[in-house]
């Protein structure tokens, strides 16, 4: 592990035909930090996430993870290197149980191959027990253990957000990209979600968080980065963001 930023972008750009959604974005995301990414709808935040996470190839530029060029790697390869992401709209396997959704995450399991399933049944069973124990520990941490046997499609929207983070944790990530984690979540579940994110951050996990709830961002994120029309227009602390005239007018609302 290097001492520099855990994640960097260098001139990251994405065009959709003649429209430039992200325009030469160069950023460093600090190790062990909770970085807030703000901006109006259409600013390029989710497109930036999608390029970093391997969901979308960049038109130009680089993504560096722990100083290594990972541009263009698939999401599963990035996940194996410690980069996880959640989505604004959760994507569980709705007919599978909450526990099965979490256990399904690790790749290269013994039972995934024909030879493993036929000739390594004892190893496969032991591996399944380890995966189940780990998944149950994570579900308990996320306060979802009592819902372990419920179909994922039957839990509430807020609980699906907790499940999204639980799935990410199965990969023991060093950095997690969160896309609007508090959106549509009731206050009690938001409090649980924030507490778990803060606890993970204390343990050393880095976060980059897209969030429109400015109170959430100002309370929990440092630094704060703002995008507008695909470009970085602000980087600084929450306090600096509160007094920045561009942000006050465009995103935070001018004081009365």
C-alpha positions, 0 to 999 in steps of 0.5 A: 500500500502506498502513502499517496492518495488511494484513488486518483483520476487524471484528465478523465473525460467521457463523451456521448456523441457531441455531448461531453458529460465529464471534462478532463477531471483530475482529482486525488481522493485521500486515504481514509477520508470521506469525500463528498461529491456534489453538484446539480443533476447532470453535473457528471457525478454518476458518469464519473463514478461509472468510469472509476468503477469500470461500468463505463469506459472513459473517452480519455484519461486515467484511473489510478487505484493505489497508484496503479493504472486500472483504467478500463478494468471490469468492475469485478477486477476492480472489486478484487483490488478493493474498490466497491460501489453502491447504486442510487437505486439498489440492485438486489436479486429480489427473489433470493434471500437477503443472506443469499444476496450477500453470500453470492458476492465473492468471486472464484468460489469452489462451487462455481467450477464443474470440477470444484462442484464434482470433486471438491465437495468437502472444500466447497462445503467448508467454504460455504460455511465460512462465507455464510458466517462472514455474511451473517457477521456483516448482516448483523453489523448492518442490523439486517440479520433478522431479515436474513431469510427474507426475499430481498425484494420484500424489504424496505427501500432503506433496508435495500440501501443497507443491503447494498453496503453489506454486499460491498463489504463482502469484498473487504474493500479499501474504498467504497463509492456511495451513490446517494446512500441517504436518498429515500431512506427514513430518518431511523435507517439513515442514522444506522447507515451513517453510523455504519459508514462512520464506523467503517471509516474509523476502521480505515475504509475510504469513501467517496459519496455522491449526495444531494442532502447538503446537511449530510455532506457538510456534517460527514464529508471532508473534503467536499468536491463540486462538479458543474457541467462535467468540470470540477468547480470547487474543492475544499472543506465543508466550512469553505463550501458553506461560504463559497459564493458559487456554491451558495448560488448554484447548489446550497441556496443563498442565505436569506 
